[in-house]
Amino acid sequence: MKFTIVVYAAPYSSEAAHSALQFTAALLKAGHEVYRLFFFGDGVHNANRFTVTATDEENLPLSWHRLILDNNLDAVVCVSSSLKRGLVDASEAKRHDFDAGTLFDSSEIAGLGQLVDATTNSDRVVNFG
């Protein structure tokens, strides 16, 4: 079965982002396909490479980054949500004259068209947050 996962929750605002991460990993382990991950609203913080956590806590953005790379997943960060929250890739950083991008390179910035495409091409869309 083909899934799209939409994450609305910031990494540490609730258990939603962690549950989404565990759910996605379980889907992949069970042999399902993840068509796309879409980080929307405060969920864009899950792609922030500048997140610093205590040594005894899981760094959820880093865990997402690893899961995406290890499984060659298509991960999209909503452009308007990310820009409003100061999260930019290298291209947007240059465009806005920032010193560096804040997003992991495992995710790309794109618009809601990518979510529409994912909804159309997936058997199930599961939302967290």
VOBA-1610 file (N, C-alpha, C; in pm, whole numbers, padded with zeros to 5 digits, always signed):
BEGIN
Met+00084-00117+00000Met+00000+00000+00000Met+00090+00125+00000Lys+00045+00228-00067Lys+00121+00352-00083Lys+00064+00459+00010Phe+00152+00517+00096Phe+00110+00615+00195Phe+00176+00751+00171Thr+00105+00855+00207Thr+00162+00988+00226Thr+00142+01024+00372Ile+00247+01076+00433Ile+00242+01116+00573Ile+00252+01269+00579Val+00157+01332+00647Val+00157+01478+00664Val+00178+01506+00812Val+00281+01587+00841Val+00315+01618+00980Val+00291+01767+01003Tyr+00198+01799+01093Tyr+00163+01936+01128Tyr+00228+01982+01258Ala+00276+01890+01338Ala+00324+01920+01473Ala+00474+01944+01477Ala+00515+02042+01556Ala+00657+02067+01581Ala+00714+01949+01660Pro+00845+01930+01655Pro+00906+01813+01717Pro+00874+01791+01865Tyr+00867+01896+01941Tyr+00854+01876+02086Tyr+00729+01941+02144Ser+00633+01977+02060Ser+00510+02038+02110Ser+00410+01934+02158Ser+00423+01813+02108Ser+00336+01702+02147Ser+00405+01573+02104Glu+00337+01463+02118Glu+00392+01334+02074Glu+00367+01309+01926Ala+00296+01398+01859Ala+00254+01375+01720Ala+00372+01354+01625Ala+00473+01436+01633Ala+00588+01423+01541Ala+00663+01293+01566His+00678+01256+01691His+00745+01130+01724His+00660+01012+01679Ser+00529+01020+01699Ser+00440+00914+01653Ser+00445+00899+01501Ala+00451+01012+01430Ala+00462+01008+01284Ala+00591+00941+01240Leu+00699+00971+01308Leu+00828+00910+01278Leu+00822+00759+01298Gln+00769+00715+01411Gln+00759+00572+01441Gln+00664+00501+01345Phe+00553+00567+01311Phe+00457+00510+01217Phe+00521+00492+01079Thr+00592+00593+01035Thr+00659+00587+00904Thr+00761+00474+00901Ala+00841+00463+01007Ala+00941+00356+01014Ala+00873+00219+01013Ala+00761+00206+01083Ala+00688+00078+01087Ala+00630+00044+00950Leu+00578+00144+00879Leu+00527+00121+00744Leu+00635+00064+00654Leu+00751+00128+00658Leu+00862+00084+00573Leu+00908-00057+00609Lys+00914-00083+00738Lys+00956-00216+00784Lys+00857-00324+00739Ala+00730-00287+00732Ala+00626-00382+00691Ala+00618-00397+00539Gly+00701-00321+00467Gly+00705-00334+00322Gly+00615-00240+00244His+00552-00146+00313His+00468-00048+00245His+00555+00060+00182Glu+00498+00134+00089Glu+00568+00244+00024Glu+00523+00377+00084Val+00618+00465+00109Val+00586+00602+00149Val+00609+00689+00026Tyr+00500+00735-00032Tyr+00508+00815-00153Tyr+00572+00951-00123Arg+00529+01012-00013Arg+00585+01143+00022Arg+00561+01173+00169Leu+00659+01240+00229Leu+00641+01304+00359Leu+00618+01451+00331Phe+00521+01510+00398Phe+00493+01652+00379Phe+00487+01719+00515Phe+00580+01811+00539Phe+00584+01886+00665Phe+00514+02019+00643Phe+00411+02045+00724Phe+00323+02160+00703Phe+00299+02233+00834Gly+00279+02364+00829Gly+00258+02441+00952Gly+00380+02429+01042Asp+00356+02410+01171Asp+00468+02395+01265Asp+00547+02267+01241Gly+00494+02176+01162Gly+00564+02052+01130Gly+00694+02075+01053Val+00709+02193+00991Val+00832+02221+00919Val+00954+02220+01011His+00932+02241+01139His+01044+02239+01234His+01111+02101+01242Asn+01044+01998+01193Asn+01103+01863+01191Asn+01215+01851+01090Ala+01233+01950+01005Ala+01341+01948+00905Ala+01450+02049+00939Asn+01447+02105+01059Asn+01543+02208+01100Asn+01673+02145+01147Arg+01779+02169+01074Arg+01909+02110+01109Arg+01977+02181+01226Phe+01924+02296+01267Phe+01983+02370+01379Phe+01920+02335+01513Thr+01836+02234+01519Thr+01775+02192+01644Thr+01881+02130+01735Val+01884+02175+01859Val+01978+02121+01958Val+01894+02064+02073Thr+01920+01940+02107Thr+01847+01875+02216Thr+01943+01832+02326Ala+01887+01805+02441Ala+01966+01753+02553Ala+02021+01616+02513Thr+02133+01578+02570Thr+02198+01452+02532Thr+02113+01329+02565Asp+02020+01342+02658Asp+01937+01227+02694Asp+01802+01227+02620Glu+01786+01316+02520Glu+01663+01321+02442Glu+01692+01288+02296Glu+01592+01232+02230Glu+01607+01206+02087Glu+01598+01337+02009Asn+01688+01356+01917Asn+01684+01471+01827Asn+01592+01431+01711Leu+01465+01468+01723Leu+01367+01425+01622Leu+01399+01474+01481Pro+01439+01600+01462Pro+01474+01640+01325Pro+01588+01555+01267Leu+01687+01524+01347Leu+01796+01438+01299Leu+01746+01297+01270Ser+01656+01247+01351Ser+01598+01114+01326Ser+01517+01113+01196Trp+01440+01219+01170Trp+01369+01231+01043Trp+01469+01233+00928His+01572+01314+00941His+01673+01327+00836His+01734+01190+00802Arg+01769+01114+00903Arg+01828+00982+00881Arg+01729+00885+00816Leu+01604+00888+00864Leu+01502+00800+00807Leu+01481+00832+00659Ile+01476+00961+00628Ile+01457+01004+00489Ile+01573+00957+00402Leu+01695+00980+00447Leu+01812+00940+00368Leu+01826+00789+00357Asp+01809+00719+00469Asp+01825+00574+00471Asp+01726+00503+00380Asn+01609+00564+00360Asn+01503+00500+00281Asn+01474+00572+00151Asn+01558+00669+00118Asn+01543+00746-00006Asn+01400+00798-00023Leu+01347+00861+00082Leu+01210+00911+00081Leu+01203+01050+00019Asp+01089+01079-00040Asp+01061+01212-00091Asp+01001+01293+00024Ala+01073+01393+00071Ala+01029+01475+00184Ala+01018+01619+00139Val+00902+01679+00164Val+00873+01815+00121Val+00836+01900+00241Val+00890+02020+00242Val+00859+02119+00345Val+00779+02230+00277Cys+00663+02262+00331Cys+00578+02366+00274Cys+00652+02500+00272Val+00658+02562+00154Val+00735+02685+00138Val+00682+02799+00224Ser+00553+02823+00224Ser+00501+02936+00302Ser+00515+02911+00452Ser+00493+02787+00495Ser+00509+02755+00638Ser+00653+02772+00681Ser+00747+02727+00598Ser+00888+02734+00637Ser+00940+02877+00637Leu+00905+02955+00537Leu+00955+03093+00532Leu+00903+03175+00649Lys+00777+03155+00687Lys+00719+03227+00801Lys+00789+03192+00932Arg+00852+03076+00935Arg+00917+03029+01058Arg+01069+03038+01051Gly+01120+03104+00948Gly+01264+03124+00935Gly+01342+03002+00894Leu+01276+02908+00831Leu+01342+02785+00787Leu+01360+02792+00636Val+01485+02788+00593Val+01515+02803+00451Val+01622+02702+00409Asp+01619+02664+00282Asp+01727+02582+00227Asp+01837+02675+00177Ala+01942+02620+00121Ala+02055+02703+00077Ala+02013+02804-00029Ser+01928+02763-00120Ser+01882+02853-00227Ser+01802+02971-00172Glu+01708+02942-00082Glu+01627+03049-00021Glu+01713+03138+00069Ala+01812+03079+00134Ala+01902+03159+00220Ala+01975+03261+00135Lys+02025+03218+00022Lys+02096+03309-00069Lys+02001+03416-00121Arg+01882+03375-00159Arg+01783+03468-00213Arg+01745+03577-00113His+01740+03542+00015His+01701+03636+00119His+01822+03695+00193Asp+01941+03669+00140Asp+02065+03723+00195Asp+02091+03678+00339Phe+02064+03548+00366Phe+02095+03489+00496Phe+02232+03421+00486Asp+02298+03404+00599Asp+02430+03341+00601Asp+02427+03192+00567Ala+02319+03123+00604Ala+02315+02979+00583Ala+02171+02931+00579Gly+02152+02815+00518Gly+02023+02750+00520Gly+02004+02677+00652Thr+01880+02662+00693Thr+01850+02599+00821Thr+01788+02460+00806Leu+01754+02422+00683Leu+01690+02293+00662Leu+01791+02185+00628Phe+01762+02063+00673Phe+01840+01948+00629Phe+01822+01935+00477Asp+01927+01894+00410Asp+01919+01879+00265Asp+01841+01755+00221Ser+01791+01679+00317Ser+01709+01563+00285Ser+01566+01602+00248Ser+01528+01727+00276Ser+01394+01776+00244Ser+01405+01890+00146Glu+01303+01902+00061Glu+01300+02012-00034Glu+01185+02106-00001Ile+01201+02232-00032Ile+01095+02330-00014Ile+01008+02329-00139Ala+00877+02321-00121Ala+00785+02322-00234Ala+00647+02367-00185Gly+00556+02381-00277Gly+00423+02431-00244Gly+00322+02320-00222Leu+00198+02364-00203Leu+00090+02271-00175Leu+00056+02180-00293Gly+00101+02217-00410Gly+00082+02129-00525Gly+00142+01992-00502Gln+00253+01987-00428Gln+00317+01859-00395Gln+00228+01775-00303Leu+00152+01843-00216Leu+00059+01770-00129Leu-00059+01718-00209Val-00109+01799-00301Val-00218+01754-00388Val-00173+01633-00471Asp-00054+01641-00528Asp+00001+01530-00605Asp+00011+01404-00518Ala+00061+01421-00397Ala+00077+01306-00307Ala-00058+01245-00271Thr-00157+01328-00247Thr-00291+01279-00215Thr-00349+01200-00331Thr-00328+01249-00450Thr-00380+01184-00570Thr-00311+01050-00597Asn-00183+01041-00565Asn-00104+00922-00598Asn-00084+00824-00483Ser-00154+00843-00374Ser-00140+00754-00258Ser-00271+00681-00230Asp-00258+00562-00172Asp-00376+00489-00129Asp-00432+00546+00002Arg-00342+00594+00086Arg-00380+00649+00216Arg-00298+00774+00246Val-00362+00873+00307Val-00293+00992+00358Val-00318+00994+00508Val-00210+00994+00584Val-00222+00991+00730Val-00163+01121+00784Asn-00243+01191+00867Asn-00203+01320+00922Asn-00169+01306+01070Phe-00063+01376+01110Phe-00021+01379+01250Phe-00011+01523+01296Gly-00079+01553+01405Gly-00066+01685+01466Gly-00189+01767+01448
//
